Amino acid sequence: MIETKKAPVEFRTTGTLADKGVKIADQSSKDALSSRGYGTLENEAFTLSFYEALYLLDKGMLEVKDSEEKTVDFQALLHCYEAQNENAWVNYLVYRDLRSRGYVVREGFGAAIDFRMYERGTYGKDTASYLVLSTQEGKPLPVDDLAMALQQVQSQKKELVVAVMNRRGEIVYYSVGELHFPSK
């Protein structure tokens, strides 16, 4: 049997399950996570979104406890996320895939934009170059929603990427833009 070595864990921290994700209390962990593009600070509370927490839990970098100090496993955390977002599994897989490719991925905003994606090495120095809309193969994506997202992205001079999870669970990316016909 061939043994494969896992990469050493950069750091490990513990968080507490909350309504909108996982709260981190330790200041050095907050700093380490924030510098790597994880979490948000709101009203003095540093919170990882569910997809960030799932990713870090899967990587062995996070341990999650509930209010009774019991350990929360991956499936239980995913179930909490699914209770808030019907697209939870797809969003997590897209997030995991982009992070594993070396991109910093932050929460999206408005018009069905799931994520903002930063070019490698630009997080904290520049704005996100791409806005990502996630969906699942076979699930209808209304043209109006796509057009509205495209309009929002173009008004911000960014590129729209549609991430589609296919039936095998693989993520396929499509760049979406306005079609321009050559003038006569």
C-alpha positions in Angstrom: 0.0 0.0 0.0 1.3 3.4 -0.9 1.2 6.0 1.8 0.5 9.6 0.8 1.6 12.4 3.1 -0.9 15.2 3.8 0.5 18.7 3.7 1.1 20.0 7.2 -1.7 22.1 8.6 -0.7 25.8 8.6 -2.5 26.5 11.9 -5.4 25.2 13.8 -8.2 27.1 15.6 -11.6 26.5 17.2 -14.8 28.3 16.5 -18.4 28.3 17.9 -21.4 27.6 15.7 -23.6 30.6 15.1 -26.6 31.5 13.1 -24.7 32.8 10.1 -21.5 30.7 10.3 -18.8 30.0 12.8 -17.5 32.7 15.3 -13.8 32.8 16.0 -12.8 34.3 19.4 -9.0 33.9 19.4 -7.3 37.2 18.2 -4.2 35.5 16.6 -6.5 33.2 14.7 -8.7 36.1 13.6 -5.5 37.9 12.2 -4.2 34.7 10.5 -7.6 34.0 8.9 -8.3 37.6 7.9 -4.9 38.0 6.2 -5.6 34.9 4.1 -9.0 36.2 3.0 -11.3 34.4 5.3 -14.1 35.7 7.5 -15.7 39.1 8.2 -15.6 41.4 11.2 -19.0 42.8 12.2 -19.9 44.4 15.6 -16.6 43.2 17.1 -17.4 39.6 16.1 -15.2 37.7 13.6 -17.4 35.2 11.7 -16.5 32.6 9.0 -19.3 32.0 6.5 -20.5 28.4 6.4 -18.7 27.6 3.2 -15.4 29.0 4.6 -15.9 27.0 7.8 -16.6 23.8 5.9 -13.5 24.3 3.8 -11.3 24.9 6.8 -12.9 22.0 8.7 -12.2 19.7 5.8 -8.6 20.9 5.7 -8.1 20.2 9.4 -7.6 23.8 10.2 -10.8 24.4 12.2 -12.6 22.6 14.9 -16.3 23.7 15.4 -18.1 23.5 18.7 -21.8 24.1 19.4 -23.2 26.1 22.3 -22.9 23.0 24.6 -19.2 22.6 23.7 -19.9 19.5 21.6 -17.8 19.0 18.5 -19.7 19.7 15.2 -18.7 17.4 12.3 -18.7 18.2 8.6 -22.1 16.7 7.9 -23.8 18.6 10.8 -22.2 21.9 9.7 -23.3 21.3 6.1 -26.8 20.6 7.4 -26.8 24.0 9.2 -25.8 25.6 5.9 -28.4 23.8 3.9 -31.1 25.0 6.3 -30.2 28.6 5.2 -29.3 28.1 1.5 -30.7 25.5 -0.9 -27.6 25.9 -3.1 -25.3 25.1 -0.1 -23.6 22.0 -1.5 -22.9 23.6 -4.9 -21.6 26.8 -3.3 -19.3 24.9 -1.1 -17.9 22.8 -4.0 -17.3 25.9 -6.1 -15.7 27.7 -3.1 -13.5 24.6 -2.4 -12.5 24.3 -6.1 -11.5 28.0 -6.5 -9.6 28.0 -3.2 -7.7 24.8 -4.1 -6.7 26.6 -7.4 -5.1 29.4 -5.3 -7.7 32.1 -5.6 -9.0 34.2 -2.7 -12.8 33.9 -2.7 -15.0 36.3 -0.8 -18.8 36.6 -0.4 -20.7 38.0 -3.4 -23.4 40.6 -3.4 -26.6 41.4 -5.2 -28.1 39.9 -8.4 -27.4 36.3 -7.5 -23.7 36.8 -7.3 -22.4 34.1 -5.0 -18.7 35.1 -4.8 -16.1 37.7 -5.6 -12.9 36.1 -6.9 -9.5 37.8 -6.7 -6.6 37.1 -9.1 -3.7 35.3 -7.4 -1.7 37.7 -5.3 -4.1 40.6 -5.5 -6.2 40.1 -2.4 -5.8 43.2 -0.2 -4.1 45.1 -3.0 -6.8 45.3 -5.6 -10.5 44.7 -6.1 -11.9 41.4 -7.2 -11.6 40.9 -11.0 -14.4 38.3 -11.3 -17.9 37.8 -9.9 -19.1 34.2 -9.7 -22.6 32.9 -10.1 -23.0 29.2 -9.0 -25.5 26.8 -10.3 -26.1 23.1 -10.9 -26.3 21.3 -14.2 -30.0 20.7 -15.1 -31.3 23.4 -12.8 -33.0 26.2 -14.7 -31.2 29.5 -14.6 -33.6 32.2 -15.7 -32.3 34.4 -18.5 -33.5 37.5 -16.6 -31.4 36.6 -13.6 -28.3 36.0 -15.9 -28.9 39.3 -17.7 -29.3 41.2 -14.4 -26.1 39.7 -13.1 -24.3 40.5 -16.3 -25.5 44.1 -16.2 -24.3 44.5 -12.6 -20.9 43.0 -13.4 -20.4 45.1 -16.4 -21.3 48.3 -14.6 -18.5 47.4 -12.1 -16.1 46.6 -15.0 -15.6 43.1 -13.8 -16.0 39.7 -15.5 -18.9 37.3 -14.9 -18.1 33.7 -14.4 -20.8 31.1 -14.2 -19.7 28.0 -12.2 -21.7 24.9 -13.0 -21.6 21.7 -11.0 -22.1 18.9 -13.4 -23.7 15.6 -12.6 -20.4 14.0 -11.5 -19.8 16.8 -9.0 -17.1 18.5 -11.1 -17.1 22.3 -11.5 -17.0 23.8 -15.0 -16.5 27.5 -15.5 -18.0 29.7 -18.2 -17.1 33.3 -18.9 -20.2 35.3 -19.7 -20.1 38.5 -21.7 -22.2 40.6 -24.0 -22.2 39.6 -27.6 -21.0 42.3 -30.0 -21.6 42.1 -33.7 -19.0 43.6 -36.0 -20.2 46.8 -37.7 -20.5 46.7 -41.5 
